[in-house]
Amino acid sequence: MKKHTVLLSFTAVLLALAAESCRKPSPPEETGDNEWLSGGSQTVFDEGSGAFSHPFPNLSPGKEAIHGTGDAAFEVQFVGAPSQIRPGLGSIFNSNSCFSCHIADGRGKPPAGGEPMVSMLFRLSQPGTDPHGGPNPAVGFGGQLQQKAIFGFQPEAGVSMAYNNVTYSFSDNTSYNLQYPAYTLVNPYTSLPPGLMISPRVAPPVFGLGLLEAIADHAILANADENDVNGDGISGKPNYVWNVQKQMLTLGRFGWKCEAPSLLQQAAGAYNQDMGVTNFIFPEESSFGQVQYDHLEDEAEVSDSLLHAVTFYMRTLAVPARRNADDPEVLRGKFIFRQAQCASCHIPRMKTQVNVAFSELSNQTIFPYTDLLLHDMGADLADNRPVFSANGQEWRTPPLWGIGLTQVVNGHQNFLHDGRARNLMEAIMWHGGEAQHSKEHVKNLSLADRNALIRFLQSL
């Protein structure tokens, strides 16, 4: 049966955006080097469970309305057709809404014993590349494993997870434990193709993304040093990925391997792959080319305006302010962070480019603690799955702003691309490759200095 399109007044959204772009922008608040204001003038002061879910504090009424529309759409739960409201889910999928993965706009985690897999997914590919140089989709499965299906269809497969715990020691003989994950696809609906590559990913936080998108390409590329010309052991490599709208390779900056060039494409891809919901960016079903493809030529299952509204929502989510930034122990931890060369990749300070049409994003001094570049993180963290320019050991430097509120907002402290680290210190001790020197520096710290380093990270 033909699926219905989710309707929203496209004209209303466009008119609101046009009206706002015609306003004379007011000068953005100058924050200078005030590290309390992590998001520049788009910083909010909330240390509670809603810290990641505030709109920019100085949005105009028109933009607030669009943000609110996107917020509501972010939480919409799609259902399978036929249905009078919100049809379009599946036929195979991972989740039925944006919010169910990005809970409270925060960080996902792997399932604990007996829990369903809610905010974690698995990317798939086979050796080779697609026509644009990206990952080669796995025959019969595509580029992402869909673990759920609507009535009448089969999930592509389930995932069995196991951990091997290994104990190590700091130089003062204090022990720490790392859990090495192993993933196995179980009960596949068809035979697994040869050479299948699997890459686990937990859902990343979605606040502050508009500010990261507003950083000019040249500002990101200024920190790239792919051949380590300066000899500091840190390369920093850009990933050039296929931009569907521009039909060319452009700089990637979103996703665990910088695989998305824009927030719009990131949102459209999530609708399509995570929920099986088609849109004008990705009009084909996620099951296209598989035996479970329904061969129906449907209209887009999420309207253009709704997709733009959700993108606008993510673009205008504010960043929580620093806490205890002037505490002596936090300042000691900040010194250690720099001394260990952590700031070589987790670059504290960036600046957005001038944008006269969107003054809230314009010329903002922000403190995301990322360079938005790829780095070799060593064999232990490798997924061995290339994505455009990123090889199997390279990952994007994740932003650290707001990381100290993860427990409060999301109720856990699972970090890294697959959530294997169960606290901040474990995340540090998983670092390898270009970050091996930094890990060894931390490994040789005293207990007091290690605690100070964690206190600093918790203040971000």
N, C-alpha and C positions, 0 to 999 in steps of 0.2 A: 504494500500500500504506500502511496506517495506520502512523504513526510511533510509536515507543515513548517513554514518559516516562522521563527520567533520575531514578532513585530515590535518595532519601536519607531517613533516618528523621527525619521532621518532628517527631515527638513527642520524640525525644531532644534535638534542638536547642532546642525550646521549653522543655523541662524544665530544660535547662542554663541558659538565659537567665533563667527564672523563679527558679531557685535563686540565681543571682548577684544579681538585683534585690532579693532578700530579705535579702541580707547588709547589715550595718551598714557604710556606706561609711567608709573611713578618710580623714582629712583629706588633700587633695592637697598635694603638696610646694609650698611657696611659693617662686616663683622671682623675684618682684619684677621689677626691670629688668635682670636678668642676661641680656644678649643672647647669651651663649654658648649658652644653652639655648633654641634656636629654637622648640621644641615644648613649652616648659615642662617638666613632669616626664615628658612623653612624648618626650624627646630621647634619641638614641643617639649614641655616640661611635664612628663608623666612617667612615673616609675612603677606603675601598676600593670595589670594584665592587658590593658588596652593601649599600651605604649606604642605599638607598631601600627595602629589603625586610625590615626588622626589625619585629616586633610591638612594641606598647607595652611598655616594660621592666617595668612593674609590674602586668601582667594576672594575675588569679587563675588557678589551674589550669583551672577550668571555662571561662573566657573564652579561655584559650590553646588549649583543645581546639577551640572553635568557630572561632577564628582559623585554626588548622591545617586544619580542614575546608575553610574558604573559600579558603585558600592553594592546597590541592590542586585545588579546583574551578576556580580562576583559571587553572590551567595545563592543564586538561582540553581535549583536542582532539576536537571533535565531528566526526562523519562522517555521510554521507548514509544515509537509510533505504533498504532494510532492513539492520539490523545489531543484534546482540545487546548491544553496548555502545556508549554515547554516540551514539545516533542523533539526528537532528533537524537536521543542518546543511542550510542552504539552503531552498528550491531555488536561490536566488541569494544571494550573500553577499560580504563583503569579507575575512573572516578566519575561521579555525576555532577560535580560542581567544582569551581575554582577553589572555593573556601574549604572544601573537605580535604584538600591537599595542603594548602597554605593556611593552616588554622590560625586564626587571629592575625593573619598577614605575616606569620612568622615561619619558623623552621620546622621541617618535617623530621621524622626519625624512623629507623627500622622497627619492625614489629617486635615486641618482647614475646616471650613464650606464650603461645595460644592466641595472640592478638592477630586480627586481620591486617593485611598490608594496605594501609590507607594513604600514607604520604611518602611513598617510595615507589619508584618504577625502574624498569630495566631497558636500556637502549640495546639494540641488536644490529649486527651487520655481519657481512662476510668479507673475505679478502677481496681487494679491488676497490674501485670508487664508482660513484654514480656519474652521470654525464657532466656534472658541474664540479667534480673533484671532491665531493663529500662522501660520507660513508656509503658503502654499497649495501642496499637493503637485503635482508635475509630472505631467501626464497621461501614463500609460504607464510612469512611472519612480518615482513616489512622492517621498518627501522625502530620499532618499539614493541615490546611485549605487552599485549593487552590480556590481563588476567581475569577479566570479567566479561560477561556477554548477556544480552537480553534474551528473553524467551525464544527458543527455536534455534539458537546459535550456541557455539561452544567457545569457552575461553581458549586462547591460544595455548596456554600452559600455566601451571602453577610454579612456585619457586620454593625450594627447600633451602633453608639457611642453617649453617652450623658455624661455630666459632672454636678456634684453637687458642687457648690462653697461654701466653708465654710471659714469664717473669724476668725482669731486668732490674738493674740497680743504678742509682745515681752514684757519683764518686764518693759520697759520704756513706755508702752502703744502704741507704734507704731504698727499698724496693718499689717498683711500680709494675703494673701489669698491662699488657696490650692484647687485645683479642683479634686474631687473624680470621677474617670471614671466608667462608666457602659457599658458593651459590650453585645450585643444581636445578635445572628446569625439569619439572615432573609432569606427567600426564599430558604431554603435548597432543594437540588435536590432529597433528600429522607429523611425519618424520622430521626430525631436526636436520637442517642442512649441514653439509660438511664445513668445517672451519668456522663454526658459529662463534662470534665474539659477543660477550655479554658485559654490559657496563651498568652497575647499579647507581642510582641517583636519588637522594632525598630532596624534597622540595625546599628550595632556598627561600629566605625572607623576601618580601616584595616591597617593603618600604624603601624610600630614597632612590628608587630606580630612575625617576625622572631627572634627578640631579646627575646621576651617572651618565644618562643619555645626553645630557647637556654639556658634557665635557667635550671639547673639540678633539677631532682625530689627531691633529698635530700635537696636542698636549699629551695624549697617550703615547704617541709614537716617539716623543722626545725622551721617554724613559726606556725605550727598547734598545737592546744591545745584544742582538741575536748571536753574534760571534764573540761576545765578551771582549770587546776591544780594550776596555779599561782594566781588564785583568782582575776584577773583584770576585770572580766566580759566579756572578749573577748575570744571566743573559736577558731575559725578558723578551718574549717573542710575540708579535701580533698574529692573530688568526684572521685570515681573509676568507669570508664565507659567502655563500650564495644569497644575494638579496633578491627575494622573489619580486618585489615591486620594481626595483631598478633593473632587474634582469642582468646583473653583473656581480662580480665579487667585490664586497666592501668589508670594512673593518668590523669584526665581531666583538661584542663586549658583554653579552648576557649568556647565561648558562654556565655550567661547570667547566666547559672547554671553550668559552667565547664563541659558541656556535650560532648565536642569533645576533643579527646586525641592528635590530631595533626592537622596541617594546611592542610595536604593533605585530611584527612577525612572531615574536615570542608568544604573545597572547593567542594569535591565530593558530600557531602550532600546538599550543596546549589544548585549545578547543578541539582541534582535529585529532590529535594523537591520544590525549588523555581521556577525552569524552566521546570521541567518534562523531563530533559535530562539525559539519562542513561550513565553510565561510568563503568570502571572495578571495582571500589569499590562498587558501587550500580547499578548493572546491570538490576534491575527490574524497570518497570515504576512506578511512584508514584501512579498510579491508580490501581496497582496490587491488586487483591482481591475484587475490586469493580465492579459494574455492567457496568461501563464505560471503563473497561480494554479492550484493543483491541486484546489481545491474540496473538499478533504477536511476533515471536522470532527474534527480531532485533539484529543487532550488536550494540556495544556501540555507542551512538550518539555524544559523544565527545571523541576524541582519547586519548590514554594514554599520549602521548607526550604533547598534548595541556593542559590536566589537570595538568601535572607536571609543565608546563611553567606558568600557572596561579598561581599555588602554589608558584613557585619560585618568581613571581612578588610580591605577598603579603609578602613573606619571606624577600624581599630586599627593602621594602619601608622604607625610612628614617624617623627619628623623628625630628620635628621642635625644635629649640633651645628655651630655656627660654628667656623671655623678662623682663627687669626691675628687675632682680633678686637682685640687690643691692639697690633698692629704699627703703628708710627708712619705708615707709608705708607697702611695700611688706614684709620687714623683720619683722615688727610688726605682720603682718598677719600670717607669718610663725610660729612665736612664739605662737600665739593664736591657730593655727592649731594643734601644738603639745600639748599645754596645755589642749585642749579639747579632747585629746586622739584620734584625727582623724588618726594620724600616726600609731596607733596600727593595723589598717586594711589596710589603704592606706600607706603601707610601702614605704618610699621615695626611698631607694637605694637597688639595687640588682646587682648581678654580673652573667654574663653568664659563662658557663663552657668552658674549653679549647676544641677547635675543630681545629685540625691541617689540616683538609681537607677543611675547610671553614673559613679562617682566619678573614674575615670581621665580623663574628659572635663571634669570640673567645675572651674570657677573657675580656669582655667589662663591665665597670662600667656604669650602666644605672640608670635612675631615673623615673621609670614608675608610682610610687605611687599606688602600688597594692601588695597584697600578693598571688593572684591567688588562694584564698581559699574561701570556702562558709561561710557565716555568716547569722544568724537569724536577719532579718531586721524588724521584727514586723508584726502585723496583718494588718496594713493599706497598706503595700506594698505586702502582700501575694498574690500569684496567686493560692494557695492551690492545686498545681499540682506537685507531686514528680517526680524527674528525677534521677534515680539510688539512690545515697546516699543523694541527696539534697531533703529536705522536702519542703512543700508548702510555707514556710516563709523564706527559705534560698536563697541567691543570691551570685554570685561571686563578689568580690570587683573589680569594674571596674577600669582600669588604668585612671589616671588623666592627664598624659602628653598630651599636645596639647589642653586641654579642653578650654583654654582661647582664642583659635582661631576658635571656633565653629561658632560664628556669622560671622566672616570674610569669612570662607570657605563655610559654609552651609546655611548662611542666617537665622539662628534661634538659640535659646538657650533652646531647649527642651532636658531635661535630664531624667535619670532613664530608666528602662527597657522598659517602654511604653511611654516615652516622656511626661508624665503628668506634670512634673516640667517645668515651663516656664522661669526659670532663676536659677542661682546657689544657691541663698538663699532659694528658694522653694525646691530645691533638698535636701539641708541640713535639712530643717524642715520636710521633709517626713521621715527622718531616725527614726527608732524605734528599738525595740529588743535590741541587743547588743550595738547599737549606741544611745540608749535613753539618756544615760549620756552625750554624746557629743552634742546631740541636745539641751538638757536642758542647757548645758554650753553656747552654742551660744545664746539661747533664753534670757539669763540673761546678755549678753554683752551690752555695750553702743553702740550707733549708730556709733561712730567713730571706735570702735573695730570691729563691724560687717563689716563696709566698708573696713577696713584693711584686714580682712579675705578674702573677695571677691577679693580684689586687688591681694592678694597672689595667689588665685586660677586662676585668669585671667593671671597671669605671667607664669603659667605652660605650 
